[in-house]
């Protein structure tokens, strides 16, 4: 069904390849936010230092930033001319 929908989008500003890249970028952003999840303490009176792990403080924001940059690339990429 998605292929049929993509074939009907002739006058659309973005091509099929751009839309696929946008979906990939969105998945990368979601993965980055999922990497940030966790580190909850079992009790509010107890501090859990796991919230300051490398994964949550460094890796996840870099993945999200890469996802947003990838989205910009996906929007700006010129579609191939169909000859």
C-alpha positions as CSV (number, residue, x, y, z in Angstrom):
1,X,0.0,0.0,0.0
2,X,2.9,2.4,0.8
3,X,4.3,1.8,-2.7
4,X,0.9,2.7,-4.3
5,X,0.8,5.9,-2.1
6,X,4.3,6.9,-3.1
7,X,3.5,6.4,-6.8
8,X,0.6,8.9,-6.6
9,X,2.7,11.7,-5.2
10,X,3.8,13.2,-8.5
11,X,3.5,16.9,-7.6
12,X,4.9,16.5,-4.1
13,X,8.0,18.6,-3.2
14,X,9.9,15.6,-1.9
15,X,10.7,12.4,-3.8
16,X,10.5,8.8,-2.8
17,X,14.1,8.7,-1.8
18,X,13.7,11.8,0.4
19,X,10.8,10.3,2.2
20,X,12.7,7.1,2.9
21,X,15.6,9.1,4.3
22,X,13.2,11.1,6.5
23,X,11.8,7.9,8.0
24,X,15.4,6.7,8.6
25,X,16.2,10.0,10.3
26,X,13.1,9.7,12.4
27,X,14.1,6.2,13.5
28,X,17.6,7.4,14.5
29,X,16.1,10.2,16.6
30,X,13.8,7.8,18.4
31,X,16.7,5.4,19.1
32,X,18.6,8.3,20.6
33,X,15.7,9.2,22.9
34,X,15.4,5.5,23.9
35,X,19.0,5.5,24.8
36,X,18.3,8.3,27.3
37,X,15.6,6.3,29.1
38,X,16.3,4.7,32.5
39,X,18.3,5.4,35.6
40,X,15.3,5.6,37.8
41,X,15.9,5.1,41.5
42,X,13.8,2.5,43.3
43,X,13.1,5.0,46.1
44,X,12.9,8.8,46.1
45,X,15.1,9.0,49.1
46,X,18.0,7.1,47.3
47,X,20.2,8.7,44.7
48,X,21.1,6.6,41.7
49,X,24.3,7.7,40.0
50,X,23.4,5.7,36.9
51,X,21.5,8.7,35.5
52,X,24.9,10.2,34.7
53,X,26.2,7.3,32.6
54,X,28.1,7.8,29.4
55,X,25.1,6.4,27.4
56,X,22.7,9.0,28.8
57,X,24.9,12.0,29.0
58,X,27.1,11.7,25.9
59,X,26.0,9.0,23.5
60,X,22.3,9.6,23.3
61,X,22.5,13.3,22.7
62,X,25.0,12.7,19.9
63,X,22.7,10.1,18.3
64,X,19.8,12.6,18.5
65,X,21.9,15.4,17.0
66,X,23.0,13.1,14.2
67,X,19.4,12.2,13.5
68,X,18.4,15.8,13.2
69,X,21.3,16.5,10.9
70,X,20.3,13.5,8.8
71,X,16.8,14.9,8.6
72,X,18.1,18.2,7.3
73,X,20.1,16.2,4.7
74,X,17.0,14.2,3.7
75,X,15.0,17.4,3.1
76,X,17.8,19.2,1.2
77,X,18.9,16.3,-1.0
78,X,17.9,16.9,-4.6
79,X,16.0,14.0,-6.2
80,X,17.5,12.3,-9.1
81,X,16.2,13.4,-12.4
82,X,14.1,10.7,-14.1
83,X,15.3,10.5,-17.7
